[in-house]
Structures are given as C-alpha cells and as structure tokens.
Amino acid sequence: MLLAGVGALIFLVKLLFVLWPVDVVFWHLRRIEEKASRFSAGMSLTLLFTLNRFSCFITTDRPFHICMALQLSHAVSDGIRRTVSRTGGILFFAFLAIQFGLQISANSAIVGLIPPEAAEQFNQAAGITLPISGRVSVVLFISLMILSATYFVILSRTFAQSQSEMSRFPATLSHQLGRTTIFALIGGLIITVSIMFGTVLLIVPGLFLAASFLFFIFAVAVEERGIISSLKRSWDLARGSRLKLGILVVMSAIFGGVIGTITPLLTLAGLPIAADVVTVVLIAAFFVPYYAIIASAYLQLRGQEDDQNHPAQNPVNVSQTPKL
C-alpha cells in the first residue's frame, strides 16, 4: 500500500510549513538531498540481486532451478493496455475522486485542529478545504481511507482479469468485499511498518521487503486468502524476480520524491489550490497504471507457477501403442 505513504508525505509537508520557517524547511530538504546523493545506487542493486538469488536458493519448498523469472517489459506494456481500457478509465476517475476527497479532508482536518496562533499562517497555504470542524474532517479522512482500501480490492480484481475481459468488471467484484477490505487494511499496515523499519536499518532491506510484498493485495483480493497466507503468497511469487520488482519500487519512490518537491514549491509560489490539484492528478496518473503493471506481473508469475506445478503431459504416440 505505497499510496498511503505518499498521502502521509503530502500531509506532513503541509504541516511542516505550518510549524517551521521556510528557510529551515529548505535546509532540511537540502540535507536529505545531499545524503541521498551519497547513497550508491549500484551497491543497492547489487545487494538486492544477492538477496534475491540467496532467498531463492535457501528455500526448502521450492528448488533453486524453478524460481520464476518476470518479463518486466511485457508487464509494463500489458499494464498500460489494461489502463487504457474502459474499466481502466472508470478506475482512474474513481481514484481521482477518492484522492481529491482525501486531500480536501486532510487540509480541513489540519485547519480545524491546529492552534489558533498557527491557523492564520496555514490558512494562506491550506489549499482546498471544507467548512467543517476538525473532528468531522478526521472522521471523513478515515472513512475515505477505508473506501480507498475497498477501491484497491476492486482495482486488483479488475486488473487481474484476462486482457479479453477488461471491457467489463468481473462478476466476483463484490464477493466478501468487507472481509477482504479489512484484511487489506491490516496487511497494508503490517507491510508499511515492515518496509519503514527495513528502510531505517539500511534502505536495501526496505527495498527488498517492498518488492517481496507487492502482490499482497492481489493475493487478498483475487485469491481471497487470509493476511498471513497472502504475505507468504506474495513472497513466493516474488522469489526470483525481486530485482525487477525492485525497479518498480524505486520508480514509486522517485515519484514520491517528485511529489514531495512539487507540492511545497507551488505552495511557496502562493498557489496552494494548484498544488492540491496537480498533486492529486499526478498521483492518479501514476498509480493506476502502476498497479495495472503489478497486476500484469502477478498474472505472469502466477501463470508460470501453474505451469511448473501442472506440467503438460507428453502426447501419446499412437504408432507405438500396441494393438489388441
């Protein structure tokens, strides 16, 4: 659930401009940029590759030679085709509406909850708000977060269809939707905490865990597994392809950095409403194709696993069959 992290980033950036002077904010942004520039991308990918191969080798229930390999270019092209379908367009605009609701409720919550002495300063950079109290805004924000989890269950079930069925939503769209949404929320929280902890340790463990759990939402929504079973399922599917899946994770991290730069710059320019609109549109334009690509990768690896578990039988040679 990487999107929750992006939403939290936007929320914290707005709060940051309320509590800290602008020059302090830029100083910290520069320090973060300097630290990031010192980090060796080549070393990170090397370590990720080593962890990827090692995890495949030491597994007891899956021999090393049958670890599945992802064709990332096919997943990207297939994911884009899924995005531009009729259902993909509907999912895009639904996601856009949910994200606008989250952004507006977050702004309204901050305006309603911050101390009065800071309210005047923040109101100038609040963006789009609603004339409601801070408590109501928080309730609205939490409700929309739950709706967002439900949305991702629907998105996963839709994008995990075969390409020929992408013109319509699946018949199982609402099957056990409440239960699946709860599992998605709890599992997403577990994954987020794990990735954050791994990132704090050495960055690479966080990247490794993020790549390993990319398919969690599909295991929950499509295969209707439990939380622990879905975590294990995602881990198994990612085995042997974590390096390529790590590229997708890095893409989302770079996008988060871009959003974290655009939002304060537009706010500083005196365009807080434009900052909200641009941020929400960019998030929708990135994450809907992003999850379509992950869905395509999921289908690809699941299909390879099915082929390995149920190999095609050799055809019978009739000429060698003894006659009765």
PLY file of the C-alpha trace (Angstrom):
ply
format ascii 1.0
element vertex 324
property float x
property float y
property float z
element edge 323
property int vertex1
property int vertex2
end_header
0.00 0.00 0.00
2.58 2.54 -1.09
-0.08 5.13 -1.78
-0.71 5.58 1.94
2.92 6.60 2.31
2.58 9.20 -0.44
-0.57 10.60 1.19
1.19 10.80 4.55
4.11 12.57 2.88
1.84 15.26 1.45
0.08 15.65 4.79
3.39 16.04 6.65
4.78 18.52 4.12
1.77 20.76 4.64
2.13 20.51 8.41
5.83 21.21 8.09
5.18 24.60 6.52
2.96 25.49 9.46
5.43 24.60 12.20
8.81 25.53 10.66
10.10 28.64 8.93
10.59 28.30 5.18
14.39 28.57 5.33
14.55 25.73 7.87
12.39 23.55 5.63
14.65 24.12 2.65
17.73 23.45 4.78
16.36 20.06 5.76
15.36 19.29 2.18
18.90 20.10 1.05
20.36 17.86 3.78
18.12 14.99 2.67
19.16 15.54 -0.95
22.85 15.52 -0.01
22.50 12.30 1.96
20.59 10.65 -0.88
23.27 11.66 -3.38
25.91 9.86 -1.30
23.99 6.62 -1.45
25.36 4.24 -4.04
22.61 3.00 -6.34
24.92 0.38 -7.83
25.65 -1.12 -4.41
21.93 -1.18 -3.59
21.06 -3.10 -6.73
23.95 -5.49 -6.14
22.75 -6.23 -2.62
19.17 -6.63 -3.81
20.33 -9.05 -6.51
22.28 -11.06 -3.91
19.31 -11.21 -1.54
17.07 -12.18 -4.44
19.20 -15.13 -5.53
20.00 -16.20 -1.97
16.35 -16.26 -0.93
15.59 -18.42 -3.95
18.45 -20.79 -3.13
17.75 -21.38 0.56
14.02 -22.06 0.20
13.20 -25.63 1.13
9.84 -25.95 -0.58
10.92 -24.63 -3.99
14.11 -25.83 -5.74
16.53 -23.19 -6.94
16.21 -24.02 -10.61
12.45 -23.38 -10.79
12.45 -19.83 -9.38
10.21 -17.83 -11.67
11.52 -15.01 -13.86
9.50 -11.90 -14.62
9.46 -10.32 -18.08
9.20 -6.72 -16.91
8.87 -5.16 -20.37
5.84 -7.36 -21.10
4.31 -6.47 -17.74
4.72 -2.75 -18.47
3.20 -2.90 -21.96
0.37 -5.17 -20.84
-0.31 -2.98 -17.79
-0.60 0.12 -19.96
-3.09 -1.67 -22.22
-5.16 -2.57 -19.19
-5.10 1.05 -18.03
-6.45 2.47 -21.30
-9.38 0.03 -21.35
-12.94 1.05 -20.49
-12.69 -0.29 -16.93
-9.27 1.28 -16.56
-10.76 4.69 -17.37
-13.54 4.23 -14.82
-10.99 3.19 -12.18
-8.87 6.25 -12.96
-11.70 8.75 -12.41
-12.89 6.89 -9.29
-9.36 7.06 -7.90
-9.19 10.74 -8.78
-12.38 11.41 -6.80
-11.15 9.47 -3.76
-7.80 11.26 -3.78
-9.45 14.68 -4.00
-11.59 13.70 -1.02
-8.55 12.57 0.96
-6.62 15.74 0.13
-9.51 18.08 1.00
-10.35 16.25 4.24
-6.66 16.28 5.26
-6.47 20.04 4.63
-9.69 20.63 6.55
-8.50 18.49 9.47
-5.27 20.47 9.79
-7.09 23.81 9.62
-9.58 22.66 12.23
-7.07 21.12 14.65
-4.00 23.36 14.63
-3.60 26.01 17.38
-5.27 29.37 16.68
-1.90 31.17 16.56
-0.81 28.98 13.65
-4.18 28.94 11.89
-3.75 32.30 10.19
-0.39 31.32 8.72
-1.62 27.96 7.49
-4.89 29.25 6.03
-2.87 31.04 3.36
-1.34 27.71 2.28
-4.16 25.33 3.16
-5.33 24.58 -0.35
-8.86 23.27 -0.85
-10.81 22.96 2.41
-14.37 22.35 3.59
-16.28 24.48 6.12
-16.42 21.67 8.69
-14.83 21.09 12.08
-11.51 19.34 12.58
-13.11 16.27 14.17
-15.56 15.84 11.33
-12.68 16.20 8.88
-10.74 13.45 10.66
-13.75 11.13 10.54
-14.17 11.92 6.84
-10.48 11.26 6.21
-10.59 7.87 7.98
-13.77 6.92 6.10
-12.12 7.76 2.79
-9.04 5.72 3.73
-11.30 2.71 4.27
-13.02 3.44 0.96
-9.58 3.66 -0.64
-8.76 0.14 0.62
-12.03 -1.11 -0.84
-11.15 0.61 -4.09
-7.82 -1.22 -4.31
-9.57 -4.54 -3.78
-11.86 -3.70 -6.72
-8.92 -2.45 -8.79
-6.94 -5.64 -8.11
-9.83 -7.91 -9.10
-10.46 -5.90 -12.26
-6.86 -5.63 -13.46
-6.21 -9.31 -12.67
-8.67 -10.39 -15.35
-7.51 -11.66 -18.70
-6.94 -8.96 -21.30
-10.01 -10.06 -23.28
-12.29 -9.40 -20.28
-11.02 -5.90 -19.49
-14.05 -4.24 -21.10
-16.20 -5.11 -18.07
-15.83 -5.57 -14.33
-15.58 -9.15 -13.00
-18.65 -10.93 -11.67
-16.83 -11.52 -8.34
-16.25 -7.79 -7.81
-18.22 -7.53 -4.56
-17.63 -11.05 -3.23
-16.71 -10.88 0.50
-15.79 -7.23 -0.06
-15.99 -6.21 3.60
-13.80 -9.06 4.83
-11.27 -8.51 2.08
-11.12 -4.76 2.77
-10.34 -5.41 6.45
-7.58 -7.86 5.51
-6.17 -5.35 3.03
-6.08 -2.61 5.68
-4.43 -4.76 8.35
-1.98 -6.33 5.95
-1.16 -2.96 4.42
-0.33 -1.63 7.88
1.94 -4.60 8.59
3.74 -4.18 5.28
4.13 -0.41 5.72
5.68 -0.81 9.19
7.99 -3.59 7.94
9.18 -1.52 4.97
9.73 1.56 7.13
11.72 -0.47 9.66
13.80 -2.08 6.90
14.44 1.29 5.27
15.62 2.83 8.54
18.08 -0.04 9.02
19.89 0.05 5.69
17.45 1.09 2.89
18.12 -2.14 0.98
16.10 -4.36 3.40
13.19 -1.97 2.97
13.50 -2.20 -0.81
13.71 -6.00 -0.57
10.57 -6.21 1.59
8.64 -3.78 -0.63
9.43 -5.91 -3.69
8.52 -9.10 -1.81
5.07 -7.87 -0.78
3.99 -6.14 -4.00
1.47 -8.91 -4.72
-0.13 -8.94 -1.26
-3.24 -7.02 -2.35
-3.76 -9.44 -5.26
-3.44 -12.48 -3.01
-6.05 -10.95 -0.69
-8.43 -9.62 -3.35
-8.15 -12.15 -6.17
-7.30 -15.38 -4.34
-9.24 -14.35 -1.20
-6.55 -15.56 1.18
-6.03 -14.53 4.78
-3.46 -11.98 5.89
-0.58 -14.34 6.73
-1.33 -16.59 3.76
-1.33 -13.55 1.43
2.01 -12.37 2.79
3.50 -15.80 2.16
1.88 -15.98 -1.26
3.33 -12.63 -2.32
6.74 -13.66 -1.00
6.65 -16.89 -3.03
5.53 -15.19 -6.24
8.25 -12.53 -5.94
11.00 -15.12 -5.46
13.45 -14.97 -8.33
12.07 -11.65 -9.64
12.78 -9.27 -6.77
15.44 -7.37 -8.68
12.98 -6.44 -11.44
10.20 -5.80 -8.95
12.64 -3.59 -7.07
12.80 -1.38 -10.16
9.05 -0.78 -9.80
9.51 0.05 -6.12
12.30 2.52 -6.94
10.04 4.13 -9.55
7.37 4.74 -6.91
9.99 6.14 -4.52
11.24 8.55 -7.18
7.67 9.60 -7.88
7.15 10.24 -4.17
10.22 12.46 -4.23
8.87 14.40 -7.20
5.54 14.94 -5.44
7.36 15.97 -2.28
9.15 18.64 -4.31
6.26 19.96 -6.41
3.83 20.42 -3.51
5.96 22.80 -1.39
7.21 24.71 -4.43
3.71 25.51 -5.64
2.67 26.34 -2.09
5.61 28.72 -1.72
4.61 30.33 -5.00
1.24 31.20 -3.45
-0.67 28.53 -5.38
-1.89 26.08 -2.72
-5.04 25.11 -4.64
-2.98 24.44 -7.77
-0.63 22.37 -5.59
-3.54 20.19 -4.46
-4.92 19.74 -7.97
-1.55 18.95 -9.55
-0.65 16.56 -6.75
-3.90 14.59 -6.95
-3.88 14.38 -10.75
-0.25 13.21 -10.82
-0.91 10.59 -8.14
-3.86 9.20 -10.11
-1.96 9.31 -13.40
0.93 7.37 -11.86
-0.65 4.83 -9.52
-3.45 3.47 -11.72
-1.01 2.32 -14.47
1.46 1.33 -11.74
-0.98 -1.15 -10.21
-2.02 -2.36 -13.65
1.64 -3.21 -14.30
1.87 -5.03 -10.96
-1.33 -6.91 -11.85
0.21 -8.00 -15.15
3.36 -9.14 -13.33
1.20 -11.05 -10.86
-0.66 -12.85 -13.65
2.59 -13.62 -15.42
4.28 -15.16 -12.37
1.13 -16.97 -11.28
0.85 -18.48 -14.74
4.47 -19.66 -14.61
3.83 -21.25 -11.24
0.78 -23.07 -12.58
2.83 -24.38 -15.50
5.52 -25.66 -13.10
3.05 -27.28 -10.73
0.96 -28.84 -13.53
3.30 -29.59 -16.44
1.68 -30.57 -19.71
1.65 -34.27 -20.27
3.55 -35.63 -23.26
1.23 -36.54 -26.13
0.71 -40.23 -26.72
2.33 -41.64 -29.86
-0.38 -43.80 -31.39
2.08 -45.66 -33.61
3.84 -47.02 -30.52
0.62 -48.19 -28.87
0.36 -51.99 -29.02
-2.65 -53.31 -30.88
-5.05 -55.63 -29.13
0 1
1 2
2 3
3 4
4 5
5 6
6 7
7 8
8 9
9 10
10 11
11 12
12 13
13 14
14 15
15 16
16 17
17 18
18 19
19 20
20 21
21 22
22 23
23 24
24 25
25 26
26 27
27 28
28 29
29 30
30 31
31 32
32 33
33 34
34 35
35 36
36 37
37 38
38 39
39 40
40 41
41 42
42 43
43 44
44 45
45 46
46 47
47 48
48 49
49 50
50 51
51 52
52 53
53 54
54 55
55 56
56 57
57 58
58 59
59 60
60 61
61 62
62 63
63 64
64 65
65 66
66 67
67 68
68 69
69 70
70 71
71 72
72 73
73 74
74 75
75 76
76 77
77 78
78 79
79 80
80 81
81 82
82 83
83 84
84 85
85 86
86 87
87 88
88 89
89 90
90 91
91 92
92 93
93 94
94 95
95 96
96 97
97 98
98 99
99 100
100 101
101 102
102 103
103 104
104 105
105 106
106 107
107 108
108 109
109 110
110 111
111 112
112 113
113 114
114 115
115 116
116 117
117 118
118 119
119 120
120 121
121 122
122 123
123 124
124 125
125 126
126 127
127 128
128 129
129 130
130 131
131 132
132 133
133 134
134 135
135 136
136 137
137 138
138 139
139 140
140 141
141 142
142 143
143 144
144 145
145 146
146 147
147 148
148 149
149 150
150 151
151 152
152 153
153 154
154 155
155 156
156 157
157 158
158 159
159 160
160 161
161 162
162 163
163 164
164 165
165 166
166 167
167 168
168 169
169 170
170 171
171 172
172 173
173 174
174 175
175 176
176 177
177 178
178 179
179 180
180 181
181 182
182 183
183 184
184 185
185 186
186 187
187 188
188 189
189 190
190 191
191 192
192 193
193 194
194 195
195 196
196 197
197 198
198 199
199 200
200 201
201 202
202 203
203 204
204 205
205 206
206 207
207 208
208 209
209 210
210 211
211 212
212 213
213 214
214 215
215 216
216 217
217 218
218 219
219 220
220 221
221 222
222 223
223 224
224 225
225 226
226 227
227 228
228 229
229 230
230 231
231 232
232 233
233 234
234 235
235 236
236 237
237 238
238 239
239 240
240 241
241 242
242 243
243 244
244 245
245 246
246 247
247 248
248 249
249 250
250 251
251 252
252 253
253 254
254 255
255 256
256 257
257 258
258 259
259 260
260 261
261 262
262 263
263 264
264 265
265 266
266 267
267 268
268 269
269 270
270 271
271 272
272 273
273 274
274 275
275 276
276 277
277 278
278 279
279 280
280 281
281 282
282 283
283 284
284 285
285 286
286 287
287 288
288 289
289 290
290 291
291 292
292 293
293 294
294 295
295 296
296 297
297 298
298 299
299 300
300 301
301 302
302 303
303 304
304 305
305 306
306 307
307 308
308 309
309 310
310 311
311 312
312 313
313 314
314 315
315 316
316 317
317 318
318 319
319 320
320 321
321 322
322 323
